[in-house]
Amino acid sequence: MAEFRIAVLPGDGIGAEVIAPSLEVLDAACAAVGGISLNYEELAAGAGVYRERGVAMADEAVQAAEAANAILLGAMGLPEVRYPDGREIAPQVDLRELWQLFAGVRPVRAIPGAPLPLADPRAAEIDFILVREQTEGLFAARGKTEQSASEARDVQVITRAASERLFDFCFKLAERRKERGHAGVLTCVDKANVLGSMVFFRKIFDERAGLFPGIEARHRYVDAMALDLIKQPWAFDVMVTENMYGDILSDLAAGLMGGLGMAPSGDIGPEHAVFQPCHGSAPDIAGQGRANPTAAILSAAMMLDWLGERHGAPKAEAAARLIEAAVDRAYAGGDLRPQEFGGPDGTAAVTRRVLESMKVTA
């Protein structure tokens, strides 16, 4: 029996509302597959905690999360709760820096039967992964803004060590996808026609590409990529980019799936990983049972997949595939319509359909 400790951070707003069904689906998948046990520890963090205690995540909560095998996060932050300098409360970003969660992995896949914004029939073929570097770039200026009465300056940082680590991760990811029948193409997204730091970024990408001859290395400027993701998103396999560019493009990419409620993510580091839906805390719908849990459920599947690969636990990977197949089956008939899409189905209805579909899939 493979046993894993999971730190659960529900967070703010709809965070707890999408985490609860994710745990329910996780337990059902593990029971169906057998041979795997998840032990959860719920930890407090987020804007609500900051408002009450003056700290977004207490040291003991950080230590407990660090001791876990993986972290599952709901959503954090509330628009009205901010640090004295005006920034939103975002302990999930603090964890990225603390644990060097350098690879922000954003899978984007058209789920059969789910509403898609692009009318082109090829939109059903969308299946790519966007990876953003998460320890430097423009985000390195977070909390370090140089400001006077007449000017504010945020400095972008690109280092060789962080870039090499990122690119090697992405080339290996492209290799694994190629083994599963994908194209085996990695596209570097930058702004090397304007910024010297991006010239440096691209130079290192090209150097590392030589170590992975089985993967085709390509380039796109970030503005051209934004255009291409609307015109032909089915043409891409794996993409890698700087922190801020990735932050923006990942929301665009989530839109290709139908919305943030469909988009999972994982923040991967050398030793730790945090998995969370791409959406925020959505306080405007919190407590109403309207939140779409699909992104959180798929993030939980990503967590199982990472645990299985990292610890040599094929049962965990099998449970991940079972969850993904159940989500696909739940939407396949075309009659499941979360309220995110203007349909009638709230959190409970979506969860129920996924669990019912899992019984059929298993």
C-alpha positions as CSV (number, residue, x, y, z in Angstrom):
1,M,0.0,0.0,0.0
2,A,1.4,3.4,-1.0
3,E,0.6,6.0,1.6
4,F,0.9,9.8,1.0
5,R,0.4,12.8,3.3
6,I,-1.5,15.6,1.6
7,A,-1.5,19.1,3.0
8,V,-4.9,20.7,2.1
9,L,-5.1,24.5,1.9
10,P,-8.7,25.4,1.2
11,G,-7.9,29.2,1.3
12,D,-10.5,31.9,0.6
13,G,-13.8,32.3,-1.2
14,I,-14.8,29.3,-3.2
15,G,-11.5,27.5,-2.3
16,A,-13.1,25.3,0.3
17,E,-16.1,24.7,-2.0
18,V,-14.0,23.2,-4.7
19,I,-11.5,21.4,-2.4
20,A,-14.2,19.3,-0.7
21,P,-15.4,17.6,-4.0
22,S,-11.8,17.2,-5.0
23,L,-11.1,15.1,-1.9
24,E,-14.3,13.1,-2.5
25,V,-13.2,12.3,-6.0
26,L,-9.6,11.5,-4.9
27,D,-10.9,9.0,-2.3
28,A,-13.3,7.4,-4.8
29,A,-10.5,7.0,-7.4
30,C,-8.0,5.6,-4.9
31,A,-10.6,3.1,-3.6
32,A,-11.4,2.0,-7.1
33,V,-7.8,1.4,-8.0
34,G,-6.7,0.1,-4.6
35,G,-3.2,0.0,-3.2
36,I,-3.0,3.7,-2.4
37,S,-4.0,5.7,0.7
38,L,-4.1,9.5,1.1
39,N,-4.0,11.1,4.5
40,Y,-5.2,14.7,4.6
41,E,-4.2,17.5,6.9
42,E,-6.1,20.8,6.5
43,L,-4.1,23.9,7.0
44,A,-5.2,27.6,7.3
45,A,-3.7,30.1,5.0
46,G,-4.9,33.1,2.8
47,A,-6.4,36.5,3.1
48,G,-8.9,35.4,5.8
49,V,-6.1,34.2,8.0
50,Y,-4.2,37.5,7.3
51,R,-7.2,39.5,8.3
52,E,-7.5,37.6,11.6
53,R,-3.9,37.0,12.5
54,G,-1.8,39.5,10.6
55,V,0.0,36.8,8.7
56,A,-1.1,35.0,5.6
57,M,0.3,31.6,6.6
58,A,1.7,30.8,10.0
59,D,5.2,29.2,10.3
60,E,3.7,26.0,11.7
61,A,1.4,25.7,8.7
62,V,4.3,26.2,6.4
63,Q,6.3,23.5,8.2
64,A,3.4,21.1,8.2
65,A,2.9,21.6,4.4
66,E,6.6,21.2,3.8
67,A,6.5,17.8,5.6
68,A,3.7,16.6,3.4
69,N,4.2,14.6,0.2
70,A,2.1,17.1,-1.8
71,I,-0.1,20.2,-1.3
72,L,-3.6,20.6,-2.7
73,L,-4.7,24.3,-2.7
74,G,-8.2,25.7,-3.3
75,A,-7.8,29.5,-3.9
76,M,-6.3,32.4,-2.0
77,G,-6.8,36.1,-1.9
78,L,-9.6,38.6,-1.4
79,P,-9.7,41.9,-3.4
80,E,-10.3,44.0,-0.3
81,V,-7.6,42.3,1.9
82,R,-4.1,43.7,1.0
83,Y,-0.7,44.2,2.4
84,P,0.2,47.8,3.4
85,D,1.9,48.4,0.1
86,G,-1.3,47.6,-1.8
87,R,-0.4,44.1,-3.0
88,E,-3.0,41.3,-2.7
89,I,-2.4,38.5,-0.1
90,A,-0.9,35.6,-2.0
91,P,0.9,33.0,0.2
92,Q,0.8,30.6,-2.8
93,V,3.4,32.9,-4.4
94,D,5.4,32.9,-1.2
95,L,5.5,29.1,-1.3
96,R,6.8,29.2,-4.9
97,E,9.7,31.3,-3.7
98,L,10.3,29.4,-0.5
99,W,10.4,26.0,-2.1
100,Q,11.6,27.0,-5.5
101,L,8.5,25.8,-7.3
102,F,10.1,26.9,-10.6
103,A,7.8,25.2,-13.1
104,G,4.2,26.4,-13.3
105,V,2.6,23.6,-15.4
106,R,-0.7,24.5,-17.0
107,P,-2.2,21.7,-19.1
108,V,-4.8,22.9,-21.6
109,R,-7.0,20.2,-23.2
110,A,-10.3,20.4,-24.9
111,I,-12.7,18.2,-22.8
112,P,-15.1,16.3,-25.1
113,G,-18.6,17.8,-24.7
114,A,-17.6,20.8,-22.7
115,P,-18.4,24.2,-24.2
116,L,-15.5,25.6,-26.2
117,P,-15.3,29.3,-27.3
118,L,-13.7,28.5,-30.8
119,A,-16.1,27.4,-33.5
120,D,-13.4,25.7,-35.6
121,P,-13.9,21.9,-35.4
122,R,-10.1,21.6,-34.8
123,A,-10.6,23.2,-31.4
124,A,-11.5,19.7,-30.2
125,E,-7.8,18.8,-30.8
126,I,-6.4,21.3,-28.4
127,D,-4.0,19.5,-26.1
128,F,-0.9,21.4,-25.0
129,I,1.0,22.4,-21.9
130,L,2.2,25.9,-21.0
131,V,5.0,26.1,-18.5
132,R,6.0,29.3,-16.8
133,E,9.1,30.0,-14.9
134,Q,8.0,31.0,-11.4
135,T,11.0,32.1,-9.3
136,E,12.3,35.1,-11.2
137,G,11.4,37.1,-14.3
138,L,9.4,40.2,-13.7
139,F,8.0,38.7,-10.6
140,A,11.4,38.9,-9.0
141,A,10.5,42.5,-8.4
142,R,7.7,41.6,-6.1
143,G,8.1,43.5,-2.9
144,K,11.2,45.2,-4.2
145,T,9.7,48.1,-6.3
146,E,11.9,51.2,-6.5
147,Q,9.6,54.1,-6.2
148,S,9.8,57.9,-5.9
149,A,7.3,60.6,-6.3
150,S,7.8,60.7,-10.1
151,E,8.8,57.1,-11.0
152,A,8.3,53.4,-10.1
153,R,10.6,50.7,-11.3
154,D,10.3,46.9,-11.3
155,V,13.4,45.0,-12.5
156,Q,13.2,41.7,-14.4
157,V,15.7,39.1,-13.5
158,I,16.7,36.2,-15.7
159,T,19.5,33.9,-14.5
160,R,21.3,31.0,-16.2
161,A,20.8,28.6,-13.4
162,A,17.0,29.1,-13.3
163,S,16.7,29.0,-17.0
164,E,18.6,25.8,-17.5
165,R,16.6,24.1,-14.8
166,L,13.4,25.3,-16.4
167,F,14.3,24.3,-20.0
168,D,15.6,20.9,-19.0
169,F,12.3,20.2,-17.2
170,C,10.3,21.2,-20.3
171,F,12.4,19.2,-22.7
172,K,11.9,16.1,-20.5
173,L,8.2,16.9,-20.3
174,A,8.1,17.0,-24.1
175,E,10.0,13.7,-24.3
176,R,7.4,12.1,-22.0
177,R,4.5,13.4,-24.1
178,K,6.2,12.3,-27.3
179,E,6.3,8.7,-25.9
180,R,2.5,9.0,-25.5
181,G,2.0,10.1,-29.1
182,H,2.3,13.8,-29.0
183,A,4.3,15.9,-31.4
184,G,7.5,16.3,-29.4
185,V,7.8,20.0,-29.9
186,L,8.9,22.6,-27.4
187,T,8.3,26.3,-28.1
188,C,10.2,29.0,-26.3
189,V,8.0,32.1,-25.8
190,D,9.9,35.4,-25.3
191,K,10.4,39.0,-26.4
192,A,13.9,38.6,-27.7
193,N,13.3,41.2,-30.4
194,V,13.1,44.0,-27.7
195,L,14.6,43.0,-24.4
196,G,18.2,41.9,-23.7
197,S,17.1,39.7,-20.8
198,M,14.9,37.8,-23.3
199,V,17.8,37.4,-25.7
200,F,19.7,35.8,-22.9
201,F,16.7,33.6,-22.1
202,R,16.5,32.4,-25.7
203,K,20.2,31.8,-26.0
204,I,20.1,29.4,-23.0
205,F,17.1,27.7,-24.5
206,D,19.0,27.0,-27.7
207,E,21.9,25.7,-25.8
208,R,19.8,23.3,-23.8
209,A,18.0,22.2,-26.9
210,G,21.2,20.6,-28.1
211,L,21.0,18.1,-25.3
212,F,17.6,16.9,-26.4
213,P,17.9,16.0,-30.1
214,G,14.7,14.1,-30.2
215,I,12.6,17.2,-29.5
216,E,12.0,19.9,-32.0
217,A,12.8,23.4,-30.5
218,R,10.9,26.4,-31.8
219,H,10.5,30.1,-31.0
220,R,7.6,32.6,-30.7
221,Y,7.5,36.1,-29.6
222,V,4.9,36.5,-26.8
223,D,2.6,38.8,-28.7
224,A,2.7,36.5,-31.7
225,M,1.9,33.6,-29.4
226,A,-1.1,35.3,-28.0
227,L,-2.4,35.7,-31.6
228,D,-1.6,32.0,-32.5
229,L,-3.3,30.7,-29.4
230,I,-6.5,32.2,-30.7
231,K,-6.0,31.3,-34.4
232,Q,-4.5,27.8,-34.1
233,P,-4.1,26.5,-30.5
234,W,-4.3,22.9,-31.7
235,A,-0.9,23.4,-33.4
236,F,1.1,23.5,-30.1
237,D,2.6,20.8,-27.9
238,V,4.7,22.2,-25.0
239,M,5.5,25.9,-24.5
240,V,7.9,27.5,-22.0
241,T,8.1,31.2,-21.0
242,E,9.0,33.8,-18.4
243,N,7.0,34.3,-15.3
244,M,4.8,37.3,-16.2
245,Y,4.2,36.2,-19.8
246,G,3.2,32.8,-18.5
247,D,0.8,34.4,-16.0
248,I,-1.0,36.2,-18.7
249,L,-0.9,33.5,-21.4
250,S,-2.2,30.8,-18.9
251,D,-5.4,32.7,-18.5
252,L,-5.8,33.1,-22.2
253,A,-5.2,29.3,-22.5
254,A,-7.7,28.6,-19.8
255,G,-10.3,30.4,-21.9
256,L,-9.6,28.0,-24.8
257,M,-10.9,25.2,-22.4
258,G,-14.0,27.2,-21.7
259,G,-12.9,29.1,-18.6
260,L,-10.9,29.1,-15.5
261,G,-13.2,26.6,-13.8
262,M,-11.9,24.0,-16.2
263,A,-8.2,24.7,-16.0
264,P,-5.9,22.8,-13.6
265,S,-2.3,23.6,-12.7
266,G,0.7,22.4,-10.8
267,D,3.6,24.3,-9.3
268,I,6.6,21.9,-9.4
269,G,9.9,22.3,-7.6
270,P,12.9,20.1,-6.9
271,E,11.3,18.6,-3.7
272,H,7.8,20.0,-3.4
273,A,4.7,20.6,-5.5
274,V,1.5,22.5,-5.1
275,F,-1.6,21.7,-7.1
276,Q,-4.5,24.2,-7.6
277,P,-7.1,25.3,-10.0
278,C,-6.1,28.3,-12.1
279,H,-9.1,30.3,-10.9
280,G,-9.1,32.7,-8.0
281,S,-11.3,32.9,-4.9
282,A,-14.3,34.3,-6.7
283,P,-15.9,36.0,-3.6
284,D,-18.8,37.2,-5.6
285,I,-20.2,33.6,-5.8
286,A,-18.7,32.1,-2.6
287,G,-21.2,30.2,-0.4
288,Q,-23.8,29.9,-3.2
289,G,-22.9,26.4,-4.5
290,R,-22.2,27.8,-8.0
291,A,-18.5,27.2,-8.3
292,N,-17.3,24.8,-11.0
293,P,-15.1,22.1,-9.3
294,T,-13.7,20.7,-12.5
295,A,-10.4,22.5,-12.4
296,A,-9.8,21.5,-8.8
297,I,-10.7,17.9,-9.6
298,L,-8.3,17.8,-12.5
299,S,-5.6,19.5,-10.3
300,A,-6.1,16.6,-7.9
301,A,-5.5,14.2,-10.7
302,M,-2.3,16.1,-11.6
303,M,-1.2,15.6,-8.0
304,L,-1.7,11.9,-8.2
305,D,0.2,11.7,-11.4
306,W,3.1,13.6,-9.9
307,L,3.1,11.5,-6.8
308,G,3.1,8.3,-8.9
309,E,6.0,9.4,-11.1
310,R,8.0,10.8,-8.2
311,H,7.6,7.8,-5.9
312,G,7.4,5.0,-8.4
313,A,3.7,4.4,-7.5
314,P,1.9,3.2,-10.6
315,K,-1.4,2.9,-8.7
316,A,-1.4,6.7,-8.1
317,E,-0.9,7.3,-11.8
318,A,-3.7,4.8,-12.6
319,A,-6.0,6.7,-10.2
320,A,-5.1,10.0,-12.0
321,R,-6.1,8.5,-15.3
322,L,-9.3,7.3,-13.8
323,I,-10.2,10.8,-12.6
324,E,-9.4,12.3,-16.0
325,A,-11.5,9.7,-17.8
326,A,-14.4,10.3,-15.4
327,V,-14.3,14.0,-16.1
328,D,-14.3,13.3,-19.9
329,R,-17.2,10.9,-19.6
330,A,-19.1,13.3,-17.4
331,Y,-19.0,16.0,-20.0
332,A,-19.1,13.8,-23.1
333,G,-22.9,13.8,-23.5
334,G,-22.9,17.6,-23.8
335,D,-25.7,18.0,-21.2
336,L,-23.5,18.9,-18.2
337,R,-23.4,22.7,-18.1
338,P,-21.8,24.3,-15.1
339,Q,-23.2,27.7,-14.1
340,E,-19.8,29.1,-15.3
341,F,-21.2,28.5,-18.8
342,G,-24.7,29.8,-18.0
343,G,-26.0,26.3,-17.3
344,P,-27.9,25.0,-14.3
345,D,-25.3,22.8,-12.8
346,G,-23.6,23.9,-9.6
347,T,-20.8,22.4,-7.5
348,A,-22.8,19.5,-6.2
349,A,-24.2,18.5,-9.6
350,V,-20.8,18.6,-11.4
351,T,-19.3,16.5,-8.6
352,R,-22.1,14.0,-8.7
353,R,-21.7,13.5,-12.4
354,V,-17.9,13.0,-12.1
355,L,-18.4,10.4,-9.4
356,E,-21.1,8.6,-11.3
357,S,-18.9,8.6,-14.4
358,M,-16.0,7.1,-12.4
359,K,-18.1,4.1,-11.5
360,V,-18.7,3.4,-15.2
361,T,-15.1,4.1,-16.1
362,A,-13.7,1.9,-13.3
